[in-house]
Amino acid sequence: MSSIDRIGPLIASVVIACAAATPAIAQTAATNTIADKAAVCSACHGGNGVPVSKEIPIIWGQHAGYIFLNLRDFQSGARKNDAMAPTIATLSGSDMLALGEYFENKSWPDLEQPRAAADLVAHAAAVAGSGQCTACHLSGFLGDSANPRLAGQSIDYLRKTMRDFHDGTRGNNPWMAALLKTFTDSDIDAIAHYLGGL
């Protein structure tokens, strides 16, 4: 069985584990502090900023605007995720903004991922250049405001989300979906390893 074939069962187990936290979310929704609401996120995204699965993104240190936009998209159904949908169902817009600011003020964790090999760096640089990726994600792929930081993000998450854009599974950013459709699997793999090692 290839690593790709093992992804399906892994995602299912993570969704089940994270969904198990949903009853606590209903109780926490009535709490008064953003810290209480943010604590629910640690069930999947990690209490120290390191997610419990490599296919779950880092949100500690991520940009507030990007977090807000994606929470909004999860709530509206524009972005699909079986674990996230019930988790944020009762959040208000002001809650989402506050959560974005809360996590933006946390320190980005170091996943201690290896730097990409020279051939992957060259491949990734060529593809990122042709796609003008730094026009939005900026120098060093640190992002800003509504554009996410990609540097140091989980390699597995980067690979998964780019493939989701590529095959249309993720549809909350048509521009990204159109761009990623032009990338091959080897392009995506090279970029994921390059970005994860920054």
Order of alpha helices (4+ residues) and beta strands (2+ residues): alpha-alpha-alpha-alpha-alpha-alpha-alpha-alpha-alpha-alpha-alpha
